[in-house]
Amino acid sequence: MVARVCVAQIGAAHGTRGEVKLRAFTAEPAAIAEYGPLESEDGTRHFEVEALRRAKGHLVARLSGVHDRDAAERLTNMRLYVARERLPPPAPEEFYHADLIGLRAEDRDGTELATIVGIHDFGAGDLLELRPRGRAGTVLIPFTAASVPLVDIAGGRIVIDPPQDLFGDLLKADGR
């Protein structure tokens, strides 16, 4: 289990007084203010959310120690993390995206096809980034019930139903 979970990413500066646009990765976006100090990916910076409001498609936040536009601009694209123990436990059949990284992706017959290396949302829903076994590069598949009928965190795997041509060479190597 991961020790920290990415809960937000800072966008552009907002205004002249140090506010930033904030993209929350939590089920309830405003909940990030309740998790205590947020820290940078490298752990060197810590921020308290001093004020938070909703705007069109994002949040606007005032973070501790950020008092002007220049300071806010230096934070652009910084990902913010919290210790996992400060987050609510996931409900049954739910999980944190961070729990998926490193899981193996198998087909319905149990053949290992890939490893999950990322989860992305470019605006049309979540995509899983998979590194196919024995291949360079990665592929993306939609993170939907049709493409991913089973998520088994305890078993360290997901079952995928990808398009046949996506992993065809791996299946042929196994005699299918």
N, C-alpha and C positions, 0 to 999 in steps of 0.2 A: 504494500500500500504506500502511496506517495505521502511524503511528509508535508508538502505544501501544495496548494491548489491555486491556479491562476484564476482570479475572479474578475479582473477588469484590465482594460488597456487605455492608456491616456491618448487622447487625440490631440488636436490642435489647441493652441491657446484660445481662450474665449474672453474677449475684452482686454482691458488694460490693467486690471487689478490682480492678476495672477490666477484667475479661474481657468479651468481646463475642461475640454469636452472629454467625456468619459464613456467608454463602451463597456457595459457590465456583461459578464458571462454567467450571471446567476439567474435562477428561475425568476426571482423577483428582483429586478435591477436595483431598487433602492435599498435592498438588504445589505449591500456592501458596506454601508455606513455603520451597520450593527456588528460587524465582525472584528472590530478593534483595529489596531494599526495594520496598514497595508505596507508590504515591502517590495522593493525592486527585485528583479529576477536574480541579481547577483547578491542580494541581501545587504547592500551597503547603504541604502536609503530607506527610511521609514516615514510613513505619512499617516496622519489622522485625517479623517474626513470632517472638516469643520462646518461645511454647508453643502447641501446637495439639492438640486432641483431638476425636474424633468424638462427637456426641450424636445424639439422635433427629431425623433430617431436616436436620441442619445441623452445622457445626463450632463449637467454642468456642475462641477465640483470645485469647492475651495479646499485645498489641501494645506495642512500645516507646513510652515516654512516656505511657502510659495506666495510671494507678495507682489510680484509684478509680471508683466507680460514676458520679459526676457527670461525670467526663471521658469515660467510656464512653458515657453517654447523649447527650452532645453529638455523637457520631459516628454516631448512628442514621441509617440509609439512605445513608451515604456509600459511593460506588462507589470501588473500588480498582483501580489500573492498574499495568501494568509495561511497560517498553520492549519492543517486539516482538522485538528481537534476543535478548532473554533467554529467549524461549519456544522450545520445540523446533519445527523446521519441520513443517508438516502433512504427513502421509503422502499419497501419490497418492490422488486422489479425496476428500481431506479438505480442510478450510479452516477458518479462524476466522470466527466470525459477523461480526466487524468487517469482514471482506473483502467481505461482501455489501452493506453499506450503500452506497447510491448506484448499485448495478447497475440496469440497465433490465430490466424484466420484459416479455417478448414472448410472443405466442401461438405455436403450432406453425408458423404461416405467416410468422413474422417481424415481425408488426405490433407496434410498441411500445405497450404498454398502460399501464405504470406504472413507477415507480421505487421501489426498496426504501428505506424510511426507518427501519425498525426490525425487530428480532427479539425476540419475547416468549415467555415460558413461564409460563402461569398455572396450571400443574400438570397439564395434560393433553397436553403435548407442545408443540413449538415452533410458533409462528405467525409468518408474515411480515407486516409492516405495509407496505402499498403505498400510494403516492400516485398515483392514476390521472391519466393525462395530461389536462390541461385541466380538471380538476375540483378543487373544494375538498374538504378532508377526506381521510380515508384509509379503507382496507378491510383486513381481515385474511383471510389464507388459510392453511390448514394447510401446514406445511413437511414434506410427505411426498412419497414418490416418485410417488404418483398425481397430486398437485397440482402438483408441481415436478419434471418428469421430467429436466430438464437444468440443471446449474449450470456455467456457463462463466466462471470468474473471469478468465481471460486475455482472453476476448472481451468482458468487461464486461457480461454479461447472464445472465439465467436464462430458461428457457422454462417457462411456466405453463399449466396446463390448468384454468382456473377454471370455476365454474358459469356457464352461458351468460348468466344475468341480471346477473351482477356487472359485466361490461364490455360488455354488449350495445349500449349507446349509442355506445361507441367503435368497435365493429365495424361498426355500421350506418353510421357516418360514413365508413368506409372502403369502403362498398358491399357489405358481407357480410350 
